[in-house]
Every structure is written in structure tokens, then in C-alpha cells.
Amino acid sequence: MSKPASQPPPPEPVLARWWAPFAEFLEKERRYSVYTLRNYRQAFDDFYRWLGAAGLWERGFDKLGTRDLRDFVIEAQSRFDRRTLHNHVSGLRAFFKFWLRRGGVKRNPFIGVPLPKLEKRLPKFLTESQMKLLLTGPQRLLENQAIDPFTAWRDRLTMELLYGGGLRVSELVALDYGQIDFTSGVARVLGKGKKERLCPLGRVAMAVLGKWKSEFARDTAHNAPVLVNAKHERLPVRQVQLLLKRYLALAELPQDLTPHKLRHSYATHLLNAGADLRLVQELLGHVNLNTTQVYTHVSVARLRDVYAKAHPRA
């Protein structure tokens, strides 16, 4: 069998027939982020190339058996790490589930296909003191006249909302003024799978938002974006990632921390302070409690560390 990388990418007729309807469903109905769409597209392209290299494409999806898919998983392990492979297979399972419901295929061949076990990785997060230092960055730059007031308050509001509300970065940039109840300080957020949830934003974030709205926002209509760039257009995700890197560097914190790590910090700090696990699940918008439970491991690890350093019998 030739290598998948040597195979051509899916041609336009294949993309139009198989990929485009699935992508539209993910974007319009499931409201998946551009990053999930990109990852699922990479999984589809790789699977198409593998089918071509194995001489299986012409047989059609319905002819794929469990042994074929096991061969795919085994071969893919030489090209991807385990987590990437799991993500690819997750995307392909969703792809076949979509076409099964629409009659495009008769079964989902990925159901029951074994995958290599994932190593358990605890989510990275900032300590409360690190978080405080990070959030003071815009004000420090403003006092040193390194940035203008518009940028300083916009950048601070961006980080305060990520941390104060536990928002995903896609939810953050999509946030409109009409979604926020300024009396209660709660935002109505539409998350993954079009699932709506209520997110308390916190006293500090609401205070920063109030100043931003009154002094810097041009448009505060119901459908107007909260976070905007210098042209007062909706802030793109990439700019959020870049501004965070700026303040991580200023605080001498690791550059590989992403906006999502502020969400990890939010969850960890809530649990450290005694918040109920199911409440945190609701605040994060997790469908499965197991997704939230990883933060309890972080909290336990922190407690053990504190105990080891402080207890005379440790």
C-alpha cells in the first residue's frame, strides 16, 4: 500500500457530495467552532487519502468492515499522536452518524473500533496569584503609556470575561450586548451544540464592561458585538490569542497558555473554593460530568502539594 501522504486530496466533486453538507450541518446547526471544523476537515482529508492508498475508496463507505478500520487506526498511529488520532476518529464517527441519519450510508463503520488508550493529562491552569498578575497587564501598560486607553480596557475586558465567565473563546467573540443582563450580571451564552446556558460574569468583569460600554463602545444595540477591534468590528479569535500572549509575556508566564486555559483556571478556582461539581458542569456547559471531573483531579493534586509542603508528618 502506498503512503496516504502521497495520495491526492479529495477532489471537488467528493467534497461537494460528502463534506460540504456535513460541514454546513456542523457550522449552522451544531454551531461548532472554526477550529473544530478545521480539525474534522483534516480528519476527512486524511481518511480519504488512506482509503485511496488502500484501494478502498472505489468500494464505497458501505463496504468498509471492522478489519479495514482497525488497519486504518494501526497505520494512523505511525503518523499521529494518540490524542490527535482520537480527535480524528471522533470527527469521522460524527461524519458517518450524519450520513447514516440522512440515508447516505447504511451503517457507521467506526462504531466499536478500538483506539489506543489516552495518557491522562491534567489541564494546565494559572494559580490565583498568577491570574491576578495577568489581569493587571493592560493597566500597567496603560500607566506606562505603552498602549492607548481603548486597547487597554478592551484587552482587560477580554481577559476578565474569559476568566470571570468561564467562556470559550468562540463564545466570547460572539457575545452581543443583547445577551447580557446588566442588572443581574449574567450572560446568556449559546455554546456547543446550540446549547444555551447562563454565565454569571462576576462583579469585576461587569464593572469593566460598564466602563467599556459607556466610554469606548460606539454601538451598544441588541445585536452589537461587545468586543471589537480598532475599526469597531467584531474581534476575531486570532486577535484574542495574540493579545493574551502579549500579557503572558508581560507577566513572565508560559507562552503556550491559550485562552482556553483561562477557562481551565476558572473551573479549578471554583472547585478549590468548594463549588459543587455539578454546578461547575452547568457553568461550563459540559454535557458529560466526566468532562468536568478532570478538574477535581487538579484540585486534589493541589491539596496534596499544599499538604506535602505544610504538614510536619507529610
C-alpha positions as CSV (number, residue, x, y, z in Angstrom):
1,M,0.0,0.0,0.0
2,S,1.3,3.5,-0.9
3,K,1.5,6.1,1.9
4,P,-1.6,8.2,2.4
5,A,0.5,11.4,2.2
6,S,1.4,10.5,-1.4
7,Q,-2.3,10.4,-2.4
8,P,-4.1,13.4,-3.8
9,P,-6.6,15.4,-1.6
10,P,-10.3,14.9,-2.1
11,P,-11.4,16.4,-5.5
12,E,-14.2,19.0,-5.6
13,P,-17.0,16.5,-6.5
14,V,-16.1,14.4,-3.5
15,L,-16.1,17.5,-1.2
16,A,-19.4,18.7,-2.6
17,R,-21.0,15.3,-2.2
18,W,-19.7,14.2,1.1
19,W,-18.0,17.0,3.0
20,A,-20.0,20.2,2.2
21,P,-23.4,19.1,3.7
22,F,-21.7,17.8,6.8
23,A,-19.7,21.0,7.3
24,E,-22.8,23.1,6.9
25,F,-24.6,21.0,9.5
26,L,-21.7,21.4,11.9
27,E,-21.5,25.2,11.4
28,K,-25.2,26.2,11.1
29,E,-27.0,23.6,13.3
30,R,-24.3,22.4,15.7
31,R,-22.6,25.8,15.8
32,Y,-19.1,24.2,16.1
33,S,-16.1,26.5,16.1
34,V,-13.9,27.1,13.1
35,Y,-11.2,25.1,14.8
36,T,-13.5,22.0,15.2
37,L,-14.5,22.4,11.5
38,R,-10.8,22.6,10.5
39,N,-9.9,19.5,12.6
40,Y,-12.8,17.5,11.2
41,R,-11.9,18.5,7.7
42,Q,-8.3,17.4,8.3
43,A,-9.7,14.0,9.5
44,F,-11.8,13.6,6.4
45,D,-9.0,14.5,4.1
46,D,-6.6,12.1,5.8
47,F,-9.2,9.3,5.7
48,Y,-9.9,9.9,2.0
49,R,-6.2,9.7,1.3
50,W,-5.9,6.5,3.3
51,L,-8.8,4.9,1.5
52,G,-7.1,5.8,-1.8
53,A,-3.8,4.4,-0.7
54,A,-5.5,1.1,0.5
55,G,-7.6,0.8,-2.7
56,L,-10.8,1.1,-0.7
57,W,-12.3,4.3,-2.0
58,E,-13.9,2.8,-5.1
59,R,-15.7,0.2,-2.9
60,G,-17.7,2.8,-1.1
61,F,-18.3,3.6,2.5
62,D,-20.8,0.8,3.0
63,K,-18.2,-1.8,2.1
64,L,-15.9,-0.9,4.9
65,G,-15.5,-3.5,7.6
66,T,-14.2,-3.5,11.1
67,R,-10.9,-5.0,10.0
68,D,-10.5,-2.2,7.5
69,L,-11.0,0.4,10.2
70,R,-8.6,-1.4,12.5
71,D,-6.0,-1.2,9.8
72,F,-6.6,2.5,9.5
73,V,-6.2,3.1,13.2
74,I,-3.0,1.0,13.3
75,E,-1.5,2.8,10.3
76,A,-2.6,6.2,11.6
77,Q,-0.7,5.6,14.9
78,S,2.6,5.9,12.9
79,R,1.6,9.4,11.8
80,F,-0.4,11.0,14.7
81,D,-0.1,11.0,18.4
82,R,-2.9,9.3,20.4
83,R,-4.9,12.4,21.2
84,T,-4.9,13.6,17.6
85,L,-6.0,10.1,16.4
86,H,-8.8,10.1,19.0
87,N,-9.9,13.5,17.7
88,H,-9.8,12.4,14.1
89,V,-11.8,9.3,14.8
90,S,-14.3,11.4,16.8
91,G,-14.8,13.6,13.7
92,L,-15.2,10.6,11.4
93,R,-17.7,9.0,13.7
94,A,-19.7,12.2,13.6
95,F,-19.4,12.3,9.8
96,F,-20.8,8.7,9.4
97,K,-23.5,9.4,12.0
98,F,-24.6,12.4,10.0
99,W,-24.8,10.4,6.7
100,L,-26.5,7.5,8.4
101,R,-29.3,9.7,9.6
102,R,-29.7,11.1,6.0
103,G,-29.5,7.8,4.3
104,G,-26.2,8.3,2.7
105,V,-24.7,5.2,4.3
106,K,-26.3,2.1,5.9
107,R,-24.1,1.9,9.0
108,N,-21.4,3.7,10.9
109,P,-18.2,1.6,10.5
110,F,-16.3,3.4,13.2
111,I,-18.7,2.2,16.0
112,G,-16.8,-0.3,18.2
113,V,-13.4,0.3,16.6
114,P,-10.8,0.1,19.4
115,L,-8.5,3.0,19.9
116,P,-5.2,3.2,21.9
117,K,-5.7,4.4,25.4
118,L,-5.0,8.1,26.1
119,E,-2.5,9.1,28.6
120,K,-4.2,11.1,31.4
121,R,-3.2,14.7,31.2
122,L,-4.3,17.3,33.8
123,P,-5.4,20.6,32.3
124,K,-3.0,23.5,32.6
125,F,-4.2,26.4,34.6
126,L,-3.0,29.6,36.3
127,T,-2.9,30.0,40.1
128,E,-5.0,32.7,41.6
129,S,-1.9,34.9,42.1
130,Q,-0.8,34.3,38.5
131,M,-4.3,35.2,37.3
132,K,-4.3,38.4,39.2
133,L,-0.9,39.4,37.7
134,L,-2.1,38.6,34.2
135,L,-5.2,40.7,34.6
136,T,-3.2,43.8,35.7
137,G,-1.2,43.7,32.5
138,P,-3.3,46.2,30.4
139,Q,-3.5,48.7,33.3
140,R,0.3,48.5,33.7
141,L,0.9,49.1,30.0
142,L,-1.6,52.0,30.0
143,E,0.1,53.7,33.0
144,N,3.4,53.4,31.1
145,Q,1.7,54.8,28.0
146,A,2.7,51.7,26.1
147,I,-0.9,51.3,24.8
148,D,-3.9,53.6,24.4
149,P,-6.9,53.5,26.7
150,F,-9.2,51.9,24.1
151,T,-6.8,48.9,23.8
152,A,-6.1,48.7,27.5
153,W,-9.8,48.5,28.5
154,R,-10.7,46.2,25.6
155,D,-7.9,43.8,26.4
156,R,-8.7,43.8,30.1
157,L,-12.4,43.2,29.4
158,T,-11.4,40.3,27.1
159,M,-9.5,38.5,29.8
160,E,-12.0,39.4,32.6
161,L,-14.8,37.8,30.6
162,L,-12.8,34.7,29.8
163,Y,-11.9,34.2,33.4
164,G,-14.9,35.7,35.1
165,G,-17.5,33.9,33.0
166,G,-15.6,30.8,32.0
167,L,-16.4,31.4,28.4
168,R,-15.0,29.5,25.4
169,V,-13.1,31.9,23.1
170,S,-15.7,31.3,20.4
171,E,-18.5,32.2,22.8
172,L,-16.5,35.3,23.9
173,V,-16.1,36.8,20.4
174,A,-19.8,36.0,19.5
175,L,-21.1,37.8,22.6
176,D,-23.5,40.6,21.9
177,Y,-24.9,43.3,24.2
178,G,-28.4,41.8,24.0
179,Q,-27.1,38.6,25.6
180,I,-26.2,40.3,28.8
181,D,-28.5,41.2,31.7
182,F,-26.7,44.2,33.2
183,T,-28.9,44.2,36.3
184,S,-28.1,40.6,37.3
185,G,-24.6,40.4,35.7
186,V,-25.5,37.3,33.8
187,A,-24.8,36.5,30.2
188,R,-27.0,34.1,28.1
189,V,-24.5,32.2,26.0
190,L,-25.1,29.8,23.1
191,G,-22.4,27.2,23.3
192,K,-21.6,23.9,21.6
193,G,-24.5,22.0,20.0
194,K,-26.6,25.2,20.2
195,K,-26.9,24.6,24.0
196,E,-27.8,27.7,25.9
197,R,-26.6,28.4,29.4
198,L,-26.4,31.2,31.9
199,C,-23.0,32.5,32.8
200,P,-22.5,34.9,35.8
201,L,-19.8,37.2,34.7
202,G,-18.7,38.4,38.1
203,R,-18.6,41.8,39.8
204,V,-15.2,42.9,38.5
205,A,-15.9,41.9,34.9
206,M,-19.3,43.7,35.0
207,A,-17.6,46.9,36.3
208,V,-15.0,46.7,33.5
209,L,-17.8,46.1,31.0
210,G,-19.7,49.1,32.3
211,K,-16.8,51.4,31.8
212,W,-16.1,49.9,28.3
213,K,-19.7,50.3,27.3
214,S,-20.0,53.9,28.5
215,E,-16.6,55.3,27.4
216,F,-15.4,53.3,24.4
217,A,-18.3,51.4,22.7
218,R,-19.8,53.1,19.6
219,D,-22.7,50.7,19.1
220,T,-24.4,49.0,22.1
221,A,-27.5,47.8,20.2
222,H,-29.0,44.4,20.9
223,N,-27.0,42.7,18.2
224,A,-23.9,44.7,18.5
225,P,-20.7,42.8,19.5
226,V,-19.3,43.5,22.9
227,L,-15.6,43.1,21.9
228,V,-14.4,45.0,18.8
229,N,-11.1,45.9,17.1
230,A,-9.9,49.4,16.4
231,K,-12.3,49.7,13.5
232,H,-15.1,48.7,15.8
233,E,-15.7,45.4,14.0
234,R,-16.2,42.2,15.9
235,L,-13.0,41.0,17.5
236,P,-11.6,37.8,15.7
237,V,-10.5,34.8,17.7
238,R,-6.9,35.2,16.4
239,Q,-6.6,38.7,18.0
240,V,-7.7,37.3,21.3
241,Q,-5.0,34.7,21.1
242,L,-2.4,37.3,20.2
243,L,-3.3,39.8,22.9
244,L,-3.2,37.0,25.6
245,K,0.3,36.1,24.5
246,R,1.3,39.8,25.0
247,Y,0.1,39.8,28.6
248,L,1.5,36.3,29.3
249,A,4.9,37.6,28.3
250,L,4.5,40.8,30.4
251,A,3.7,38.6,33.4
252,E,6.5,36.2,32.6
253,L,4.1,33.3,32.3
254,P,4.4,30.4,29.8
255,Q,3.6,31.4,26.2
256,D,1.8,28.1,25.4
257,L,-1.1,29.0,27.7
258,T,-4.2,29.7,25.5
259,P,-7.5,31.5,26.1
260,H,-9.0,28.1,26.9
261,K,-6.6,27.8,29.8
262,L,-8.3,30.8,31.4
263,R,-11.5,28.7,31.3
264,H,-9.5,25.8,33.0
265,S,-8.4,28.3,35.7
266,Y,-11.9,29.4,36.2
267,A,-13.1,25.9,36.8
268,T,-10.2,24.9,39.0
269,H,-10.5,28.0,41.2
270,L,-14.3,27.4,41.7
271,L,-13.7,23.8,42.8
272,N,-10.8,24.8,45.0
273,A,-13.1,27.2,46.8
274,G,-15.7,24.4,47.4
275,A,-18.1,24.9,44.5
276,D,-20.3,21.9,43.7
277,L,-19.1,19.8,40.8
278,R,-22.5,19.7,39.1
279,L,-22.8,23.5,39.4
280,V,-19.4,23.9,37.7
281,Q,-20.5,21.4,35.0
282,E,-23.6,23.6,34.4
283,L,-21.5,26.8,34.3
284,L,-19.0,25.3,31.8
285,G,-21.8,23.9,29.6
286,H,-20.4,20.4,29.7
287,V,-22.9,17.7,28.6
288,N,-21.0,14.9,30.4
289,L,-20.0,15.2,34.0
290,N,-16.8,13.2,33.3
291,T,-15.6,16.2,31.3
292,T,-15.8,18.4,34.3
293,Q,-14.4,15.8,36.8
294,V,-10.9,16.2,35.4
295,Y,-10.7,19.5,37.4
296,T,-11.3,17.6,40.6
297,H,-8.0,15.8,40.0
298,V,-6.3,19.2,39.6
299,S,-7.8,20.3,42.9
300,V,-6.7,17.1,44.7
301,A,-3.2,17.4,43.2
302,R,-3.0,20.9,44.6
303,L,-4.2,19.8,48.0
304,R,-1.6,17.1,48.1
305,D,1.1,19.6,47.2
306,V,0.0,22.0,49.9
307,Y,-0.1,19.1,52.4
308,A,3.3,17.9,51.5
309,K,4.8,21.4,52.0
310,A,3.0,22.3,55.1
311,H,2.3,19.3,57.3
312,P,5.0,18.2,59.7
313,R,4.2,14.5,59.1
314,A,3.9,14.7,55.3
